[in-house]
Amino acid sequence: MIDEVSRRNIQRLENIGEQEWRDLKIANALAADRAAMVEVIAEKMIEALESHQAALTDEMKSLRIDLAQLQDAIDDLRHIVNSEYGKIIDLPNPLSTEELKSAAD
């Protein structure tokens, strides 16, 4: 696009005065400078985005590993709860007469 603008400006140079020629020369230089600046900014933005994307990818891997470990722990706890469910616990009866007698002594 800049080359097209420059070509048009060069064609106009043939028909204009010296002051206008200087103005067009300055305009071409500014356009080239802006284009270079936009290109540098775009490259830096792409680098920053790629860096952040890599960091987020690493964080997601870590979170997935943590999630898998938590799911394993939950499965282990469910297994323990299911294996202990319904078991009879043999506790002493606090109302039995033998225990009341031994407690009184």
C-alpha positions as CSV (number, residue, x, y, z in Angstrom):
1,M,0.0,0.0,0.0
2,I,2.8,2.4,0.8
3,D,4.5,1.7,-2.6
4,E,1.2,2.6,-4.3
5,V,1.0,5.8,-2.4
6,S,4.6,6.6,-3.2
7,R,4.0,5.9,-6.9
8,R,1.0,8.3,-6.9
9,N,3.0,10.9,-5.2
10,I,5.9,10.6,-7.6
11,Q,3.5,11.0,-10.5
12,R,2.1,14.2,-8.9
13,L,5.7,15.5,-8.4
14,E,6.0,16.1,-12.1
15,N,3.2,18.7,-12.0
16,I,3.7,20.5,-8.8
17,G,5.9,23.2,-7.3
18,E,8.9,22.8,-5.0
19,Q,7.0,23.4,-1.7
20,E,4.5,20.8,-2.6
21,W,7.3,18.4,-3.6
22,R,8.8,18.8,-0.1
23,D,5.5,18.2,1.6
24,L,5.0,15.0,-0.4
25,K,8.5,13.9,0.4
26,I,7.8,14.5,4.1
27,A,4.4,12.7,3.8
28,N,6.1,9.7,2.2
29,A,8.8,9.6,4.9
30,L,6.1,9.7,7.6
31,A,4.1,7.0,5.9
32,A,7.1,4.8,5.7
33,D,8.0,5.5,9.4
34,R,4.4,4.7,10.5
35,A,4.5,1.5,8.5
36,A,7.8,0.4,10.1
37,M,6.5,1.3,13.6
38,V,3.3,-0.7,13.1
39,E,5.3,-3.7,11.9
40,V,7.6,-3.5,15.0
41,I,4.6,-3.1,17.3
42,A,2.8,-6.0,15.7
43,E,5.9,-8.2,16.1
44,K,6.3,-7.3,19.8
45,M,2.6,-8.0,20.4
46,I,2.9,-11.4,18.7
47,E,5.9,-12.2,20.9
48,A,4.1,-11.2,24.0
49,L,1.0,-13.2,23.0
50,E,3.1,-16.3,22.3
51,S,4.9,-16.0,25.6
52,H,1.6,-15.7,27.5
53,Q,0.2,-18.6,25.6
54,A,3.1,-20.8,26.5
55,A,2.8,-19.8,30.2
56,L,-1.0,-20.6,30.1
57,T,-0.3,-23.9,28.4
58,D,2.1,-24.8,31.2
59,E,-0.3,-23.7,33.8
60,M,-3.1,-25.8,32.2
61,K,-0.8,-28.9,32.2
62,S,-0.1,-28.4,35.9
63,L,-3.8,-27.9,36.7
64,R,-4.7,-31.0,34.8
65,I,-2.2,-33.0,36.8
66,D,-3.6,-31.6,40.0
67,L,-7.1,-32.4,38.9
68,A,-6.1,-36.0,38.1
69,Q,-4.5,-36.4,41.5
70,L,-7.6,-35.0,43.2
71,Q,-9.8,-37.3,41.3
72,D,-7.6,-40.3,42.4
73,A,-7.8,-39.1,46.0
74,I,-11.6,-38.8,45.7
75,D,-11.8,-42.3,44.2
76,D,-9.7,-43.7,47.1
77,L,-11.9,-42.0,49.7
78,R,-15.0,-43.4,48.0
79,H,-13.5,-46.8,48.1
80,I,-12.7,-46.5,51.8
81,V,-16.2,-45.2,52.6
82,N,-17.8,-48.0,50.6
83,S,-15.7,-50.7,52.2
84,E,-16.4,-49.4,55.7
85,Y,-20.2,-48.8,55.1
86,G,-22.3,-51.3,56.9
87,K,-19.6,-52.8,59.2
88,I,-20.6,-53.5,62.7
89,I,-18.6,-51.7,65.3
90,D,-18.3,-53.6,68.6
91,L,-18.5,-51.0,71.3
92,P,-19.2,-51.7,75.0
93,N,-22.8,-51.1,76.1
94,P,-22.8,-48.4,78.7
95,L,-26.1,-49.6,80.1
96,S,-25.0,-53.2,80.8
97,T,-25.1,-54.2,84.5
98,E,-21.6,-55.6,84.5
99,E,-20.1,-52.3,83.3
100,L,-22.2,-50.3,85.8
101,K,-20.9,-52.5,88.6
102,S,-17.3,-52.1,87.5
103,A,-17.7,-48.3,87.2
104,A,-19.2,-48.1,90.7
105,D,-16.2,-49.9,92.3
